[in-house]
Every structure is written in structure tokens, then in C-alpha cells.
């Protein structure tokens, strides 16, 4: 399994836990994910990873994800958030 759900209320997630969950997800479903990746990465996986790296102040990794992902398939709201995050990271990485 990928983990457990907490229904007791409160926010129990954190960026490190998100990165671990993404690693487990990508490892478990690697074969299936390769079929989805048509170049430039799978935007929804990359977005989640970029946000987690940004939240732990790992700006160089987050910016690398921004620059090496094809965001054209992402909804405009996500693309806007990616651009805003990249703008906030300028000079920090």
C-alpha cells in the first residue's frame, strides 16, 4: 500500500512525507507511468514534487523541475502557480 488515511481531522501531511509518497508511487507504478510520459514529464507528478521541494526550501531542485517539465498539458491555473513559484525562487537557488 502507499499509506494510510487519517480521518481524525487536522493536517498531518508535510513536504517530506509527500516526497516519500511520490517516490513510492513512482517506484510502484513506474511501468504504467512510462506509458503516460510523452516527453517533458507527467505534469501532475512533477507539480506535486516541485511544491514539496519548494516548501522545504530546496529551491534548486524545485527550479530544476520547473525548467525540465512540459507544462503545456497542465491547466492554466497550475501553469500560473508554477510561474509564480518560479518567480519567487529567482535568486534563491
C-alpha positions in Angstrom: 0.0 0.0 0.0 1.0 3.6 -0.4 0.0 4.5 3.2 -3.0 5.2 5.4 -5.7 7.8 5.5 -6.3 9.8 8.7 -9.9 10.8 9.2 -9.4 12.3 12.7 -9.1 15.9 11.4 -6.1 18.2 11.3 -3.3 18.4 8.8 -0.9 15.5 9.2 1.0 15.8 5.9 4.2 17.6 5.4 6.6 18.1 2.4 8.9 15.2 3.4 6.0 12.8 3.7 4.8 14.0 0.3 8.2 13.3 -1.3 8.3 9.8 0.2 4.8 9.1 -1.1 5.7 10.3 -4.6 8.8 8.2 -4.5 6.8 5.1 -3.5 4.1 5.9 -6.1 6.6 6.3 -8.9 8.5 3.2 -7.9 5.4 1.1 -7.7 3.8 2.3 -10.9 6.9 3.0 -13.0 5.9 0.8 -15.9 2.5 2.4 -16.2 3.8 5.9 -15.8 6.3 5.4 -18.6 3.3 4.9 -20.9 1.9 8.2 -19.8 5.1 10.2 -20.2 5.3 11.5 -23.8 8.3 13.7 -23.0 8.7 16.5 -20.5 7.4 14.5 -17.6 4.0 13.9 -16.1 2.9 17.4 -15.1 0.8 16.4 -12.1 3.5 14.3 -10.5 6.1 17.0 -11.2 3.9 19.8 -9.8 3.5 17.9 -6.5 7.2 17.2 -6.3 8.1 20.8 -7.2 5.7 22.2 -4.5 7.1 19.8 -1.8 10.7 20.8 -2.7 9.8 24.4 -2.6 8.2 24.1 0.8 11.4 22.5 2.3 13.4 25.4 0.7 15.2 23.1 -1.8 14.9 25.8 -4.4 17.5 24.4 -6.8 15.6 21.1 -7.1 12.2 22.8 -7.4 13.5 25.1 -10.1 15.1 22.2 -12.0 11.6 20.5 -12.0 10.1 23.7 -13.3 12.6 24.0 -16.1 12.6 20.3 -17.2 8.8 19.8 -17.3 6.5 20.4 -20.2 3.6 22.3 -18.6 1.5 22.7 -21.8 -0.8 19.9 -20.7 -1.4 21.3 -17.3 -4.5 23.5 -16.6 -3.9 27.2 -16.8 -4.3 27.6 -13.1 -1.4 25.2 -12.5 0.8 26.9 -15.1 0.1 30.2 -13.4 1.1 28.8 -10.0 4.3 27.3 -11.5 5.2 30.7 -13.0 4.5 32.4 -9.7 6.6 29.8 -7.7 9.5 30.2 -10.2 9.3 34.0 -9.8 9.5 33.6 -6.0 12.5 31.3 -6.4 14.6 33.6 -8.6 17.9 34.2 -7.0 17.4 31.7 -4.2 18.6 28.5 -5.8 
